Amino acid sequence: MFTNTTNPAAAYRSGGIEAEALGTSPHGLIVMLFNGALLSIKLAKAHMLEGKTSAKAESINKAIDIIGSGLRAALNIKEGGELAQNLDDLYEYVVMQLLKANLSNDAALLDEAYRLLADIGSAWTELGQKQAAKP
């Protein structure tokens, strides 16, 4: 379902956590990408509420970069089948919500994007915990 690409690592490194990204598993890298995108959305909302337009746009752009160049780039649609295609569609939807939130200063759209990514991200975290618990 996922390709061996350096794009996800590059996207996360652009978020400033290069050392941690270099020392983690592919699964751990995906979790880090989710965490980075979620943090960027959370910051965007704080900046939006404070009226900091430039900082808001920067945070939204960082989240979009992590989703597009990281999470979406890691998908292998051919081998991942319907699940990979559904994730790709969801990531595209989240990116569109982020763009709309940026243009309209709509915090509810940021909340929706955050919730959707958090749900999938928590599933990845749970999967990693289950794999780590296996003997």
C-alpha positions in Angstrom: 0.0 0.0 0.0 2.9 2.4 0.7 5.9 3.0 -1.5 9.5 3.3 -0.4 10.0 7.0 -1.1 12.0 9.7 0.4 9.2 12.2 -0.1 7.5 11.6 3.3 10.8 12.0 5.1 11.6 15.2 3.1 8.1 16.6 4.0 8.6 15.9 7.6 12.1 17.2 7.7 10.8 20.5 6.3 8.8 20.6 9.5 12.1 20.8 11.5 12.4 17.3 13.0 15.1 15.8 10.7 17.1 13.9 13.3 14.0 12.1 14.6 12.7 11.3 11.1 16.0 9.7 10.1 15.9 7.3 13.0 12.4 5.9 12.8 10.6 3.1 11.0 8.3 3.7 8.0 5.3 3.2 10.3 6.8 5.7 12.8 7.4 8.2 10.0 3.7 8.1 9.0 2.7 8.7 12.6 5.2 11.6 12.7 3.7 13.0 9.6 0.2 12.9 11.1 1.5 14.6 14.3 3.2 17.3 12.2 0.1 18.0 10.2 -2.1 18.1 13.3 0.2 20.4 15.1 0.3 22.8 12.0 -3.5 22.8 11.9 -3.7 23.5 15.6 -1.3 26.4 15.2 -3.2 27.7 12.2 -6.4 27.9 14.3 -4.6 29.7 17.1 -3.2 32.2 14.6 -6.6 32.6 12.9 -8.3 33.4 16.2 -5.5 35.9 17.0 -5.9 37.6 13.6 -2.3 36.7 12.5 -3.1 36.2 8.9 0.5 35.5 7.7 1.3 33.0 10.4 -2.1 31.3 9.8 -1.4 30.9 6.1 2.1 29.6 6.9 0.8 27.0 9.2 -1.9 25.9 6.8 0.6 25.6 4.0 2.9 23.5 6.2 0.0 21.1 6.9 -0.9 20.9 3.2 2.8 20.2 2.4 2.9 17.4 5.0 -0.3 15.9 3.7 0.5 16.3 0.0 4.2 15.6 -0.1 4.2 13.2 2.8 1.0 11.2 3.5 -0.3 11.2 -0.1 3.1 10.6 -1.6 3.5 7.5 0.6 0.4 5.9 -0.8 0.7 3.2 -3.5 -2.7 3.3 -5.2 -1.9 0.3 -7.5 -1.0 -2.1 -4.7 -3.1 -0.6 -1.9 -6.3 -0.9 -3.8 -9.5 0.6 -2.5 -8.0 1.4 0.9 -5.2 3.4 -0.6 -7.6 5.2 -3.0 -10.0 6.1 -0.1 -7.1 7.5 1.9 -5.9 9.5 -1.1 -9.4 10.9 -1.6 -9.7 11.8 2.1 -6.3 13.5 2.0 -7.4 15.5 -1.0 -10.6 16.5 0.8 -8.7 17.6 3.9 -6.3 19.7 1.7 -9.4 21.4 0.1 -10.9 22.1 3.5 -7.6 23.7 4.6 -7.5 25.8 1.5 -11.1 26.9 2.1 -10.4 27.7 5.8 -7.4 29.8 4.8 -9.5 31.8 2.2 -12.6 32.3 4.4 -11.0 32.4 7.9 -13.4 29.6 8.9 -12.2 27.9 12.1 -14.8 25.2 11.7 -13.1 24.0 8.5 -9.8 23.7 10.4 -11.6 21.7 13.1 -13.0 19.3 10.5 -9.6 18.8 8.9 -8.1 18.2 12.3 -10.7 15.7 13.3 -10.4 13.7 10.1 -6.6 13.5 10.3 -6.7 12.8 14.1 -9.0 9.8 13.5 -6.7 8.3 11.0 -3.6 9.2 12.9 -4.9 7.6 16.0 -5.5 4.4 14.1 -1.9 4.4 12.9 -0.7 5.0 16.5 -2.9 2.1 17.7 -1.6 -0.2 15.0 2.0 0.6 16.0 1.3 -0.1 19.6 -0.3 -3.5 18.7 2.7 -4.4 16.5 5.1 -3.4 19.3 3.2 -5.6 21.8 3.5 -8.7 19.7 6.1 -11.2 21.0 
